[in-house]
Amino acid sequence: MTTDRPAGTPGFATRAIHAGQEPDPTTGAVVPPIYATSTYAQDGVGGLRNGYEYSRSANPTRTALEECLAALEGGRHGFAFASGLAAEDTLIRSVCRPGDHLVIPHDAYGGSFRLFDKVHSQWGVTATPVDLTDLAAVERAIQPGRTRLLWIETPTNPLLAVADIAALAELAGRHGIVTAVDNTFASPYLQQPLALGADLAVHSTTKYCGGHSDVVGGAIVVEDDELADKLRFHQNAMGAVAGPFDSWLVLRGLKTLALRMERHSDNAEAVAAFLAEHPAVAETIYPGLPQHAGHELAARQMRRFGGMVSFRVAAGEQAAVDLCARTEVFTLGESLGGVESLIEHPGRMTHASVAGTALEVPADLVRLSVGIEDVNDLLEDLDQALREAGSGR
């Protein structure tokens, strides 16, 4: 299990509430203000007041969020973006140039794969999908002189594979390759990639960081100053920044991240145990189950096992699709990480973009984002939906 408290550093929940969020010096307000401004009065030509000139370059509300995210991930520099994909795009354009190459997970998030395969490929950057649990396969996929970035997603979306961040970062370092970890599923509370040797931690803050399904955002946290300077330049030059209200919403969500992730994990563990014994379920995929291939690794590098559960319906694809329409507490919808429980069919929803590729997901797969409701209500809801799936109705 990773630690969140280096010597002399406040605990995670304390940082989440206070980092970057000192009381307002003018009024004493304990919640950072929303600075709804595009520009700032300057103290003479070229004389910026506290470093602010234009809100694409910097905004005090966004600064507060970026400082908090950096503190939670254990890095020195945080960057907030308009979406997780905007963060990914900025990262890749900061690190790579036309002709470069990436190694990515063979079960990556469909939106990430679409960005790599349909957008960056047109820019001359190629990507090779690899099973990141196979270190030898990762090393074989590296193209000397071309591979610039190892993109890690752990746990992966939606198959919840667990990759060894420390081992992959060490491998990448030997080849002079930058390591980035999409830490969205774990959140900074459950996993800190930088402490495990990664160069960058990346988030869709839309998910657990925001936590209330009311904001879209992204983030990057980095320790290295030179890499941070590249990211800062590209963030400003490309402009896909988080707005002040969105920054404020994510900052509000981070205050309760520790509490929410504990409840998400409690509920998901109960849901996974229930599904693992249900006759209508062919396979339950959750890192917290002892039979999961990455269980021991997840126990070492994560605080707990998270709120995401996937399973395969024994009666096949149509039964899986029908099941998604039968739940009452679980809402049929894309995204994840909010306080409410969601259910979806990845093959036809979030991962439709990888159909027909090496990243195609099983057609009978259902993905759950387990929320923080009363767990008995979640179990009863799944049970009634699965009974109908098992009966073929």
C-alpha positions in Angstrom: 0.0 0.0 0.0 1.3 3.4 -0.9 1.8 6.0 1.8 0.3 9.5 1.7 2.4 11.1 4.4 6.1 11.8 3.9 7.8 13.0 7.1 6.5 16.4 8.2 3.7 16.4 5.6 0.0 16.8 6.7 -2.2 13.8 6.0 -4.2 13.5 2.8 -7.6 14.7 4.1 -5.9 17.7 5.7 -4.1 18.6 2.4 -7.4 18.1 0.4 -9.1 20.7 2.6 -6.3 23.2 3.1 -3.7 23.0 0.3 -4.0 26.1 -1.9 -7.0 27.2 0.1 -5.9 29.7 2.7 -8.7 32.0 4.0 -9.2 35.0 1.7 -6.9 37.8 3.1 -9.5 40.5 2.4 -12.6 39.0 3.8 -11.5 35.9 5.7 -13.7 33.7 3.5 -12.7 30.1 4.1 -13.8 29.0 0.6 -11.6 30.3 -2.3 -13.5 32.9 -4.4 -14.6 32.2 -8.0 -12.6 34.8 -9.9 -14.9 35.3 -12.9 -12.6 37.6 -14.8 -10.8 37.4 -18.1 -8.2 40.1 -17.5 -6.4 41.9 -14.7 -5.2 45.5 -14.0 -1.4 45.7 -14.4 0.9 47.8 -12.2 2.5 49.5 -15.2 3.4 48.2 -18.6 4.7 44.6 -18.1 4.1 44.9 -14.3 1.9 41.9 -13.5 0.1 42.0 -10.2 0.9 38.7 -8.4 1.7 37.1 -11.8 -1.8 37.5 -13.3 -2.5 39.1 -16.7 -5.1 37.0 -18.6 -7.1 34.0 -17.4 -6.0 31.7 -20.1 -2.5 32.0 -18.6 -3.5 31.9 -15.0 -6.6 32.5 -12.8 -6.5 32.5 -8.9 -9.3 30.0 -8.6 -7.5 27.7 -11.0 -4.2 28.3 -9.2 -5.8 27.1 -5.9 -7.0 23.9 -7.6 -3.6 23.3 -9.2 -1.8 23.7 -5.9 -4.2 21.4 -4.2 -3.9 18.7 -6.9 -0.1 18.9 -6.7 -0.2 18.5 -3.0 -2.5 15.5 -3.2 -0.3 13.7 -5.8 2.9 14.6 -4.1 4.2 16.7 -7.0 5.5 20.3 -7.2 3.5 21.4 -10.3 -0.2 21.0 -11.0 -2.1 21.9 -14.2 -5.9 22.0 -14.6 -7.6 21.6 -18.0 -11.0 21.8 -19.6 -11.2 17.9 -19.7 -9.2 14.8 -19.2 -8.6 14.5 -22.9 -7.4 18.1 -23.1 -4.9 17.2 -20.4 -3.8 14.1 -22.4 -3.5 16.1 -25.6 -1.4 18.8 -24.0 0.8 16.2 -22.4 1.5 14.4 -25.6 2.2 17.6 -27.6 4.6 18.7 -24.8 6.6 15.5 -24.8 6.3 14.2 -28.4 7.1 15.5 -31.9 6.0 14.1 -35.3 7.7 10.8 -35.9 7.7 9.8 -32.2 6.1 6.7 -30.8 4.0 5.8 -27.7 3.5 2.5 -25.9 -0.1 2.3 -24.5 -2.2 -0.3 -22.7 -4.0 -2.9 -24.9 -7.1 -2.2 -22.9 -7.0 1.6 -22.6 -10.0 3.9 -22.3 -11.7 4.2 -25.6 -11.5 8.0 -25.6 -7.7 7.9 -25.1 -7.3 5.4 -27.9 -9.4 7.5 -30.2 -7.1 10.5 -29.4 -4.0 8.4 -30.0 -5.3 6.6 -33.1 -7.3 9.2 -34.9 -5.8 12.5 -33.9 -2.1 12.1 -33.0 -1.6 9.6 -35.8 -2.4 12.5 -38.2 0.3 14.5 -36.5 2.8 11.7 -37.1 2.8 10.2 -33.6 2.1 6.5 -33.5 1.0 4.2 -30.7 1.5 0.5 -30.0 -1.0 -1.2 -27.7 0.6 -3.7 -25.3 -0.4 -5.8 -22.3 1.3 -3.7 -19.6 1.3 -6.6 -17.2 3.9 -8.3 -19.4 7.1 -6.3 -18.9 8.9 -8.3 -21.6 6.2 -7.4 -24.1 6.5 -3.7 -23.1 10.2 -3.8 -23.7 9.8 -5.5 -27.1 7.3 -2.7 -28.1 9.9 0.1 -27.4 11.3 1.5 -30.6 14.8 2.8 -29.8 15.1 6.5 -30.8 11.4 6.9 -31.4 9.5 5.9 -28.3 9.1 8.9 -26.1 6.2 8.1 -23.8 4.9 5.1 -21.9 1.2 5.7 -21.2 0.0 3.6 -18.2 -3.6 3.3 -17.1 -4.1 1.4 -13.9 -6.7 0.1 -13.1 -7.7 0.1 -16.8 -11.1 1.1 -18.1 -13.2 -1.1 -18.2 -11.3 -4.4 -17.7 -9.6 -3.2 -14.5 -6.2 -4.7 -15.2 -3.5 -3.6 -12.8 -0.1 -2.6 -14.0 3.1 -2.4 -11.9 3.8 1.3 -11.9 7.2 1.1 -10.2 8.5 -1.7 -12.5 7.2 0.0 -15.7 8.7 3.4 -14.6 12.1 1.7 -14.0 11.9 0.0 -17.4 11.0 3.3 -19.1 13.8 5.2 -17.3 16.4 2.7 -18.6 15.3 3.6 -22.1 15.0 7.4 -21.5 11.2 7.3 -21.9 8.8 9.5 -20.0 6.2 7.6 -17.9 2.6 9.0 -17.5 -0.1 7.3 -15.5 -3.8 7.9 -16.0 -4.7 7.8 -12.3 -8.4 8.5 -12.8 -9.9 5.2 -11.6 -7.8 5.2 -8.4 -7.8 8.9 -7.6 -5.0 10.6 -5.7 -6.4 9.1 -2.5 -5.9 5.5 -3.5 -2.7 5.7 -5.5 0.2 8.2 -6.0 2.1 7.3 -9.2 4.8 9.9 -8.7 5.8 8.2 -5.4 6.1 4.9 -7.4 8.5 6.5 -9.9 6.2 7.8 -12.7 7.0 11.2 -14.2 3.4 12.4 -14.6 0.0 11.7 -13.0 -3.0 12.5 -15.2 -6.7 12.7 -14.3 -10.1 13.2 -15.7 -11.2 15.4 -12.7 -14.7 14.9 -14.0 -14.6 11.6 -12.2 -13.7 11.0 -8.6 -11.8 14.3 -8.0 -15.0 16.3 -8.8 -17.1 13.5 -7.5 -20.6 14.9 -8.1 -21.2 14.6 -11.8 -21.5 18.3 -12.2 -18.2 19.3 -13.9 -15.9 18.3 -16.7 -12.2 18.8 -16.2 -8.7 17.3 -16.4 -5.3 17.6 -14.6 -1.6 16.8 -14.8 0.7 16.7 -11.9 4.5 16.6 -12.3 7.6 16.9 -10.1 10.3 17.8 -12.7 10.7 21.5 -13.3 11.8 21.2 -17.0 8.8 19.0 -17.8 6.6 21.4 -15.9 7.9 24.4 -18.0 7.0 22.5 -21.2 3.5 21.7 -19.9 2.9 25.3 -18.7 3.9 26.7 -22.2 1.6 24.2 -24.0 -1.2 24.8 -21.6 -1.1 28.5 -22.3 -0.4 28.2 -26.0 -3.2 25.6 -26.7 -5.6 27.2 -24.2 -7.8 24.2 -23.1 -7.7 25.4 -19.5 -10.2 24.9 -16.7 -12.5 27.8 -16.2 -12.9 29.4 -12.7 -16.3 27.9 -11.9 -15.2 24.4 -13.0 -12.0 24.8 -11.0 -14.1 25.8 -8.0 -16.3 22.7 -8.3 -13.4 20.3 -8.5 -11.7 22.0 -5.6 -15.0 21.6 -3.6 -15.1 17.9 -4.6 -11.5 17.3 -3.5 -12.4 18.3 0.1 -14.4 15.1 0.6 -12.4 12.8 -1.7 -11.0 10.8 1.2 -14.4 10.2 2.7 -16.0 9.4 -0.6 -13.3 6.9 -1.8 -13.6 5.0 1.4 -17.4 4.6 0.9 -17.0 3.9 -2.8 -14.5 1.1 -1.9 -16.7 -0.3 0.9 -19.7 -0.5 -1.5 -17.7 -1.9 -4.4 -16.2 -4.6 -2.4 -19.7 -5.8 -1.3 -21.0 -5.5 -4.9 -18.1 -7.5 -6.3 -18.5 -10.2 -3.7 -22.2 -10.5 -4.5 -21.6 -10.7 -8.2 -18.9 -13.3 -7.8 -21.4 -15.7 -6.4 -24.4 -14.9 -8.6 -25.4 -17.6 -11.1 -26.3 -15.1 -13.8 -22.7 -13.7 -13.8 -20.0 -15.5 -15.8 -17.1 -13.5 -14.4 -16.6 -10.7 -11.9 -13.7 -8.3 -12.5 -12.5 -6.3 -9.4 -8.9 -5.9 -8.1 -10.2 -6.5 -4.6 -11.2 -10.1 -5.3 -8.4 -12.6 -4.4 -8.9 -14.3 -7.8 -8.1 -11.1 -9.8 -4.7 -11.5 -11.5 -3.6 -8.1 -10.2 -4.9 -8.5 -6.6 -1.6 -8.7 -4.8 -0.1 -5.9 -6.8 -3.1 -3.6 -6.3 -2.9 -4.3 -2.5 0.8 -3.1 -2.6 0.4 0.1 -4.7 -3.1 1.2 -3.8 -4.6 2.2 -0.5 -7.8 0.3 -1.3 -9.4 -1.2 -4.5 -11.7 1.6 -5.7 -15.3 1.9 -6.8 -15.3 0.4 -10.3 -16.6 -3.1 -10.9 -17.0 -4.9 -14.2 -18.7 -8.2 -14.9 -19.7 -10.5 -17.8 -23.3 -11.7 -18.1 -23.6 -15.4 -18.5 -26.5 -15.2 -21.0 -24.5 -13.1 -23.4 -24.5 -9.7 -25.1 -28.2 -9.0 -25.4 -28.8 -10.0 -21.8 -26.0 -7.6 -20.8 -27.7 -4.8 -22.8 -31.1 -5.6 -21.4 -29.7 -5.7 -17.8 -28.5 -2.1 -18.1 -32.1 -1.0 -18.7 -33.5 -3.0 -15.7 -31.7 -1.4 -12.8 -33.5 1.3 -10.8 -30.9 2.6 -8.3 -28.0 2.2 -10.8 -28.6 4.9 -13.5 -27.8 4.0 -17.1 -25.2 6.5 -18.1 -21.6 7.1 -19.2 -18.9 8.6 -17.0 -18.1 7.4 -13.5 -16.8 8.5 -10.1 -19.9 10.4 -8.9 -21.7 9.9 -5.7 -24.5 8.1 -7.6 -24.2 4.6 -9.0 -24.0 4.2 -12.8 -24.3 1.2 -15.1 -23.2 1.0 -18.7 -22.5 -1.4 -21.6 -18.9 -0.5 -22.6 -19.0 -2.2 -26.0 -21.9 0.0 -27.2 -21.2 3.1 -25.1 -17.9 4.3 -23.7 -15.8 1.9 -25.8 -17.6 1.9 -29.1 -14.6 3.8 -30.6 -12.4 0.7 -30.2 -14.8 -1.8 -31.9 -12.9 -3.8 -34.4 -9.5 -3.0 -33.0 -7.1 -4.8 -30.6 -8.7 -2.9 -27.8 -12.3 -4.2 -28.4 -14.0 -5.2 -25.1 -16.2 -8.3 -24.6 -19.7 -7.8 -25.9 -21.2 -9.3 -22.7 -19.4 -6.9 -20.4 -21.2 -4.5 -18.0 -19.3 -1.8 -16.1 -20.5 -0.4 -12.8 -19.4 2.8 -11.1 -20.5 2.0 -7.6 -21.7 5.1 -5.7 -22.1 5.9 -2.1 -25.7 4.9 -1.6 -26.8 2.4 1.1 -25.1 -0.8 -0.1 -28.2 -3.0 0.5 -30.2 -0.9 -1.9 -27.4 -1.5 -4.5 -27.3 -5.2 -4.0 -31.1 -5.6 -4.1 -31.2 -3.6 -7.3 -28.6 -5.7 -9.0 -30.2 -8.9 -7.8 -33.6 -8.1 -9.3 -32.0 -7.1 -12.6 -29.9 -10.2 -12.7 -32.7 -12.5 -11.9 -34.5 -11.2 -15.0 -31.4 -11.6 -17.1 -31.0 -15.2 -15.9 -34.6 -16.0 -16.7 -34.2 -14.6 -20.3 -37.1 -12.2 -19.8 
